Amino acid sequence: MLTSSGLHSCQNLSRTRVMKLDEVHLYRMVHVSNIRHILQHGITHVDSPNKNTNYVPIGDRSLINKRTSITIAVDNGQGYNDDHNEIVLGDYIPFYFGIKMPMLFVMQNGGNFVDKTPPEDIIYLVLRLNKVLEVCPEFYFTDGHGTDRLTTFYDWTMRDHLPDIVDWQSVKAGYWAGNENLDLKRKKQAEFLAKPDIPPDCIRGFICYAESTKDKLLSLGIADKRVKIIKKCYY
């Protein structure tokens, strides 16, 4: 059941206290047309044998392509050293730690290689972090947008420090525009990066914009208690 604890980012954008690890939720935005496949195969990577060959993208295609060629040093905040691990950003499925991200604004309004998508077609998948860790013991996370040069990457050995590293005030900020908020915007888009496909039973619930969208989700066999209409999660 999708309870109020899973909607902390939607319900109170001004909360600034540090989260506990077992309170952290992950969010991923997808087109409603992809939900049927997700219910059958989970959240799959583009290179997965279970990938959705009819996947409907809603993100920035240029940014998605860029991530496939970006190699990142994972230094756990220790700075460069000879022992640091390197990963290719595009090899991982990204999740956010909150809602109303700058990318959602672009999705709803179009531009920057992004087709305009009505909010009725955008679904939030809500996952409890602890559940995901059961199937994804090795992962990476960041303190900001993955392609920003100021962002630091951390691996699974830092999992207990994740609630202190992610800037929850920025993640939940309701306003991020303007040059004076560039670093807030970066930190708001902190990411969790998963390597394997995430099984459908890791999805705790679904957030949508309209009753008509909820009806579509219910018609796919999703229980009513797992679907919430929350308009303020959208622009």
KEMIRO-588407 format. One record per residue (C-alpha): x, y, z; residue number from 1; residue in three letters. Coordinates in steps of 0.5 Angstrom, whole numbers, plus 500, padded with zeros to 3 digits. Example, Ala and Ser with C-alpha at 12.3 -4.5 7.8 and 13.67 -1.06 7.14 Angstrom:
KEMIRO-588407
{pt {525 491 516} 1 'Ala'},
{pt {527 498 514} 2 'Ser'},
END
This chain:
KEMIRO-588407
{pt {500 500 500} 1 'Met'},
{pt {502 507 498} 2 'Leu'},
{pt {502 511 505} 3 'Thr'},
{pt {504 518 507} 4 'Ser'},
{pt {511 516 509} 5 'Ser'},
{pt {512 514 501} 6 'Gly'},
{pt {510 521 499} 7 'Leu'},
{pt {514 525 504} 8 'His'},
{pt {517 529 498} 9 'Ser'},
{pt {510 531 495} 10 'Cys'},
{pt {506 533 502} 11 'Gln'},
{pt {512 537 505} 12 'Asn'},
{pt {517 540 500} 13 'Leu'},
{pt {519 545 506} 14 'Ser'},
{pt {522 539 511} 15 'Arg'},
{pt {529 540 512} 16 'Thr'},
{pt {531 534 517} 17 'Arg'},
{pt {535 529 515} 18 'Val'},
{pt {532 522 513} 19 'Met'},
{pt {533 516 516} 20 'Lys'},
{pt {535 510 512} 21 'Leu'},
{pt {529 506 512} 22 'Asp'},
{pt {525 512 511} 23 'Glu'},
{pt {528 514 504} 24 'Val'},
{pt {524 513 498} 25 'His'},
{pt {526 513 491} 26 'Leu'},
{pt {522 516 485} 27 'Tyr'},
{pt {522 514 477} 28 'Arg'},
{pt {518 518 472} 29 'Met'},
{pt {515 514 466} 30 'Val'},
{pt {510 514 461} 31 'His'},
{pt {504 511 463} 32 'Val'},
{pt {504 507 456} 33 'Ser'},
{pt {510 503 459} 34 'Asn'},
{pt {507 501 466} 35 'Ile'},
{pt {504 494 463} 36 'Arg'},
{pt {511 492 461} 37 'His'},
{pt {514 494 468} 38 'Ile'},
{pt {508 490 472} 39 'Leu'},
{pt {511 484 468} 40 'Gln'},
{pt {518 485 468} 41 'His'},
{pt {520 491 473} 42 'Gly'},
{pt {524 497 471} 43 'Ile'},
{pt {529 495 466} 44 'Thr'},
{pt {535 497 463} 45 'His'},
{pt {536 499 456} 46 'Val'},
{pt {541 493 455} 47 'Asp'},
{pt {537 488 459} 48 'Ser'},
{pt {534 482 456} 49 'Pro'},
{pt {528 484 459} 50 'Asn'},
{pt {528 491 456} 51 'Lys'},
{pt {521 494 453} 52 'Asn'},
{pt {522 494 445} 53 'Thr'},
{pt {516 499 445} 54 'Asn'},
{pt {519 503 451} 55 'Tyr'},
{pt {516 510 450} 56 'Val'},
{pt {521 515 453} 57 'Pro'},
{pt {519 522 456} 58 'Ile'},
{pt {526 524 458} 59 'Gly'},
{pt {532 528 455} 60 'Asp'},
{pt {534 524 449} 61 'Arg'},
{pt {541 528 448} 62 'Ser'},
{pt {542 527 456} 63 'Leu'},
{pt {540 520 456} 64 'Ile'},
{pt {545 519 450} 65 'Asn'},
{pt {551 523 453} 66 'Lys'},
{pt {550 519 459} 67 'Arg'},
{pt {552 513 455} 68 'Thr'},
{pt {559 516 454} 69 'Ser'},
{pt {561 519 461} 70 'Ile'},
{pt {566 515 465} 71 'Thr'},
{pt {565 517 473} 72 'Ile'},
{pt {570 517 478} 73 'Ala'},
{pt {567 514 484} 74 'Val'},
{pt {571 517 490} 75 'Asp'},
{pt {566 517 496} 76 'Asn'},
{pt {568 524 497} 77 'Gly'},
{pt {575 522 498} 78 'Gln'},
{pt {578 526 492} 79 'Gly'},
{pt {582 523 487} 80 'Tyr'},
{pt {586 517 488} 81 'Asn'},
{pt {589 511 484} 82 'Asp'},
{pt {584 506 488} 83 'Asp'},
{pt {578 509 486} 84 'His'},
{pt {573 506 482} 85 'Asn'},
{pt {570 508 475} 86 'Glu'},
{pt {563 507 472} 87 'Ile'},
{pt {560 509 466} 88 'Val'},
{pt {554 513 468} 89 'Leu'},
{pt {549 510 462} 90 'Gly'},
{pt {550 503 465} 91 'Asp'},
{pt {546 504 471} 92 'Tyr'},
{pt {538 506 472} 93 'Ile'},
{pt {537 512 475} 94 'Pro'},
{pt {532 514 480} 95 'Phe'},
{pt {531 521 484} 96 'Tyr'},
{pt {530 522 492} 97 'Phe'},
{pt {524 526 491} 98 'Gly'},
{pt {519 529 486} 99 'Ile'},
{pt {518 536 482} 100 'Lys'},
{pt {525 535 479} 101 'Met'},
{pt {527 540 473} 102 'Pro'},
{pt {527 535 468} 103 'Met'},
{pt {519 534 470} 104 'Leu'},
{pt {518 541 468} 105 'Phe'},
{pt {522 540 461} 106 'Val'},
{pt {517 534 460} 107 'Met'},
{pt {511 538 461} 108 'Gln'},
{pt {513 544 457} 109 'Asn'},
{pt {518 541 452} 110 'Gly'},
{pt {524 543 449} 111 'Gly'},
{pt {532 541 450} 112 'Asn'},
{pt {530 535 445} 113 'Phe'},
{pt {524 533 450} 114 'Val'},
{pt {517 532 447} 115 'Asp'},
{pt {512 536 451} 116 'Lys'},
{pt {508 530 455} 117 'Thr'},
{pt {502 532 459} 118 'Pro'},
{pt {502 531 466} 119 'Pro'},
{pt {496 526 465} 120 'Glu'},
{pt {501 521 462} 121 'Asp'},
{pt {507 522 467} 122 'Ile'},
{pt {507 516 472} 123 'Ile'},
{pt {511 516 479} 124 'Tyr'},
{pt {514 510 481} 125 'Leu'},
{pt {515 510 488} 126 'Val'},
{pt {520 505 491} 127 'Leu'},
{pt {522 504 498} 128 'Arg'},
{pt {530 504 498} 129 'Leu'},
{pt {531 498 503} 130 'Asn'},
{pt {527 494 499} 131 'Lys'},
{pt {531 496 493} 132 'Val'},
{pt {537 494 497} 133 'Leu'},
{pt {535 487 498} 134 'Glu'},
{pt {536 486 490} 135 'Val'},
{pt {541 491 489} 136 'Cys'},
{pt {546 490 494} 137 'Pro'},
{pt {552 494 490} 138 'Glu'},
{pt {550 501 488} 139 'Phe'},
{pt {552 508 487} 140 'Tyr'},
{pt {549 514 489} 141 'Phe'},
{pt {550 522 488} 142 'Thr'},
{pt {550 528 492} 143 'Asp'},
{pt {547 532 486} 144 'Gly'},
{pt {546 531 478} 145 'His'},
{pt {550 525 475} 146 'Gly'},
{pt {553 529 469} 147 'Thr'},
{pt {555 536 473} 148 'Asp'},
{pt {562 536 475} 149 'Arg'},
{pt {561 538 482} 150 'Leu'},
{pt {557 532 484} 151 'Thr'},
{pt {561 527 488} 152 'Thr'},
{pt {559 519 487} 153 'Phe'},
{pt {559 514 493} 154 'Tyr'},
{pt {558 507 492} 155 'Asp'},
{pt {555 502 497} 156 'Trp'},
{pt {560 502 502} 157 'Thr'},
{pt {557 509 504} 158 'Met'},
{pt {550 506 505} 159 'Arg'},
{pt {549 508 512} 160 'Asp'},
{pt {552 515 510} 161 'His'},
{pt {547 516 505} 162 'Leu'},
{pt {541 520 509} 163 'Pro'},
{pt {547 525 511} 164 'Asp'},
{pt {550 526 504} 165 'Ile'},
{pt {544 527 500} 166 'Val'},
{pt {541 535 501} 167 'Asp'},
{pt {534 534 503} 168 'Trp'},
{pt {533 541 504} 169 'Gln'},
{pt {535 542 496} 170 'Ser'},
{pt {531 535 494} 171 'Val'},
{pt {525 538 497} 172 'Lys'},
{pt {526 545 495} 173 'Ala'},
{pt {520 548 491} 174 'Gly'},
{pt {523 553 487} 175 'Tyr'},
{pt {530 552 484} 176 'Trp'},
{pt {530 557 478} 177 'Ala'},
{pt {535 562 477} 178 'Gly'},
{pt {543 563 477} 179 'Asn'},
{pt {543 564 485} 180 'Glu'},
{pt {540 557 485} 181 'Asn'},
{pt {545 553 481} 182 'Leu'},
{pt {548 549 486} 183 'Asp'},
{pt {541 548 489} 184 'Leu'},
{pt {538 545 483} 185 'Lys'},
{pt {544 541 482} 186 'Arg'},
{pt {543 538 489} 187 'Lys'},
{pt {536 537 488} 188 'Lys'},
{pt {537 532 483} 189 'Gln'},
{pt {541 527 487} 190 'Ala'},
{pt {541 520 484} 191 'Glu'},
{pt {541 513 486} 192 'Phe'},
{pt {544 508 481} 193 'Leu'},
{pt {542 501 480} 194 'Ala'},
{pt {545 496 476} 195 'Lys'},
{pt {540 490 475} 196 'Pro'},
{pt {533 490 473} 197 'Asp'},
{pt {529 492 479} 198 'Ile'},
{pt {523 487 480} 199 'Pro'},
{pt {516 489 480} 200 'Pro'},
{pt {515 487 487} 201 'Asp'},
{pt {520 493 489} 202 'Cys'},
{pt {515 498 487} 203 'Ile'},
{pt {511 500 493} 204 'Arg'},
{pt {506 505 489} 205 'Gly'},
{pt {504 509 483} 206 'Phe'},
{pt {503 517 483} 207 'Ile'},
{pt {499 520 478} 208 'Cys'},
{pt {496 527 476} 209 'Tyr'},
{pt {488 525 474} 210 'Ala'},
{pt {483 520 475} 211 'Glu'},
{pt {483 518 468} 212 'Ser'},
{pt {490 516 469} 213 'Thr'},
{pt {488 512 475} 214 'Lys'},
{pt {483 508 472} 215 'Asp'},
{pt {488 506 467} 216 'Lys'},
{pt {493 504 472} 217 'Leu'},
{pt {487 500 476} 218 'Leu'},
{pt {485 497 469} 219 'Ser'},
{pt {492 494 469} 220 'Leu'},
{pt {490 490 475} 221 'Gly'},
{pt {494 495 480} 222 'Ile'},
{pt {490 495 487} 223 'Ala'},
{pt {487 502 488} 224 'Asp'},
{pt {491 503 495} 225 'Lys'},
{pt {497 503 491} 226 'Arg'},
{pt {495 509 486} 227 'Val'},
{pt {495 516 489} 228 'Lys'},
{pt {492 522 485} 229 'Ile'},
{pt {497 528 487} 230 'Ile'},
{pt {497 534 483} 231 'Lys'},
{pt {502 538 487} 232 'Lys'},
{pt {507 533 485} 233 'Cys'},
{pt {507 536 478} 234 'Tyr'},
{pt {508 543 475} 235 'Tyr'},
END
